[in-house]
């Protein structure tokens, strides 16, 4: 009888031990996931985006002069609204790609206004290509053809937007330089 009781307690202890291990692992996973998600969302804040002088001194200064920063409706768009997808998987992919930006921060690739201007066209083309590839997904979080009040637009604006809608154009094909100064394109400059 004692032997049976001892074996039963041993089995119960073994089950309890495995249950405790699984529970601890589950709790650790929840804590890791919560911390990871919290940090990922923190990196989407305006404060984080402009925490380095390269972003604060040039792109942020330009953006503050646009309708995305200040407008009659009082709706403010921040860096992550345009540069980071809302969907979790796409957001994670963008964050992984952004790790390359850490290398360039450490390397000082755009650490001065002169270096930034020298890279502006390359940086802009990369963002434009990404936006075009995603059908301007981030723009469409706020803007959609279906929600546009074409009758409130200027005649020229209405014609252009309706034609773009018919052609299935993506926002960035026509709207470059919305939140940042357009880069000088050496291909467009005339030779003296």
PAVEXMAR-711157 format. One line per field, with one value per residue (C-alpha): residue number from 1; x, y, z; residue in one letter. Coordinates in steps of 0.05 Angstrom, whole numbers. Example, Ala and Ser with C-alpha at 12.3 -4.5 7.8 and 13.67 -1.06 7.14 Angstrom:
PAVEXMAR-711157
k: [1:2]
c1: [246:273]
c2: [-90:-21]
c3: [156:143]
r: [A:S]
end
This chain:
PAVEXMAR-711157
k: [1:2:3:4:5:6:7:8:9:10:11:12:13:14:15:16:17:18:19:20:21:22:23:24:25:26:27:28:29:30:31:32:33:34:35:36:37:38:39:40:41:42:43:44:45:46:47:48:49:50:51:52:53:54:55:56:57:58:59:60:61:62:63:64:65:66:67:68:69:70:71:72:73:74:75:76:77:78:79:80:81:82:83:84:85:86:87:88:89:90:91:92:93:94:95:96:97:98:99:100:101:102:103:104:105:106:107:108:109:110:111:112:113:114:115:116:117:118:119:120:121:122:123:124:125:126:127:128:129:130:131:132:133:134:135:136:137:138:139:140:141:142:143:144:145:146:147:148:149:150:151:152:153:154:155:156:157:158:159:160:161:162:163:164:165:166:167:168:169:170:171:172:173:174:175:176:177:178:179:180:181:182:183:184:185:186:187:188:189:190:191:192]
c1: [0:55:92:30:21:94:89:25:60:120:76:38:103:129:66:68:140:125:64:106:159:106:72:138:155:86:94:164:138:82:131:180:124:96:164:180:114:120:190:168:111:158:201:140:134:153:200:239:242:272:317:377:400:401:326:310:351:330:270:232:244:218:158:137:124:74:-1:15:42:-8:-74:-145:-172:-121:-101:-26:11:77:138:113:45:81:142:118:61:4:-1:42:81:96:114:163:195:203:234:284:302:309:364:408:395:430:493:489:477:541:579:558:532:484:512:518:471:520:522:447:437:488:446:376:360:382:342:281:283:286:225:187:202:177:114:100:111:60:10:21:-7:11:-20:-84:-91:-117:-131:-174:-206:-272:-273:-253:-303:-283:-334:-294:-229:-205:-224:-152:-143:-208:-189:-120:-147:-203:-155:-106:-162:-182:-109:-100:-42:-12:-6:70:71:44:55:130:155:92:127:200:238:247:318:358:360:425:391:343:396:417:491:520]
c2: [0:49:30:46:112:129:113:155:214:206:207:267:302:288:314:375:388:386:429:479:480:491:545:581:576:604:662:676:675:724:771:767:777:836:868:856:886:945:961:953:1002:1050:1052:1079:1142:1210:1219:1157:1176:1244:1222:1224:1290:1265:1257:1316:1367:1354:1309:1330:1404:1396:1355:1409:1456:1409:1395:1327:1364:1421:1430:1457:1389:1382:1312:1300:1245:1223:1188:1117:1131:1138:1095:1035:987:975:900:862:818:876:919:866:861:937:936:883:926:986:950:971:1043:1029:1010:1075:1115:1086:1095:1168:1159:1219:1253:1322:1363:1357:1281:1278:1320:1276:1214:1246:1222:1151:1150:1180:1130:1073:1099:1114:1044:1013:1055:1039:964:966:1007:1065:1022:1072:1131:1091:1083:1154:1168:1129:1144:1119:1169:1230:1286:1301:1358:1395:1391:1441:1425:1406:1366:1329:1312:1287:1245:1214:1197:1167:1125:1100:1082:1048:1094:1091:1155:1161:1162:1233:1257:1258:1313:1314:1312:1325:1368:1335:1314:1344:1293:1299:1270:1329:1383:1418:1420:1490]
c3: [0:18:-45:-88:-52:-63:-138:-143:-109:-154:-217:-190:-175:-245:-276:-231:-249:-323:-313:-274:-329:-383:-342:-329:-403:-421:-372:-398:-469:-452:-418:-477:-528:-488:-482:-555:-578:-530:-556:-628:-617:-580:-643:-680:-637:-663:-603:-623:-696:-682:-625:-671:-699:-771:-771:-725:-762:-834:-848:-785:-799:-870:-847:-797:-855:-889:-884:-854:-792:-786:-822:-814:-793:-737:-761:-752:-788:-757:-787:-775:-807:-874:-864:-824:-845:-796:-811:-760:-809:-857:-796:-772:-841:-842:-772:-795:-855:-809:-772:-831:-811:-744:-782:-822:-758:-728:-794:-798:-869:-864:-801:-831:-874:-932:-927:-921:-984:-1021:-1003:-1008:-1078:-1062:-998:-1032:-1089:-1039:-1002:-1067:-1094:-1029:-1029:-1102:-1090:-1034:-1075:-1027:-970:-916:-955:-963:-888:-890:-964:-1011:-1078:-1052:-994:-1037:-1046:-1117:-1120:-1066:-1105:-1156:-1228:-1245:-1181:-1192:-1264:-1244:-1186:-1226:-1283:-1233:-1204:-1273:-1288:-1221:-1202:-1133:-1092:-1095:-1171:-1170:-1098:-1086:-1041:-998:-931:-949:-997:-1065:-1079:-1136:-1191:-1229:-1291:-1292:-1287:-1350:-1368:-1367]
r: [X:X:X:X:X:X:X:X:X:X:X:X:X:X:X:X:X:X:X:X:X:X:X:X:X:X:X:X:X:X:X:X:X:X:X:X:X:X:X:X:X:X:X:X:X:X:X:X:X:X:X:X:X:X:X:X:X:X:X:X:X:X:X:X:X:X:X:X:X:X:X:X:X:X:X:X:X:X:X:X:X:X:X:X:X:X:X:X:X:X:X:X:X:X:X:X:X:X:X:X:X:X:X:X:X:X:X:X:X:X:X:X:X:X:X:X:X:X:X:X:X:X:X:X:X:X:X:X:X:X:X:X:X:X:X:X:X:X:X:X:X:X:X:X:X:X:X:X:X:X:X:X:X:X:X:X:X:X:X:X:X:X:X:X:X:X:X:X:X:X:X:X:X:X:X:X:X:X:X:X:X:X:X:X:X:X:X:X:X:X:X:X]
end
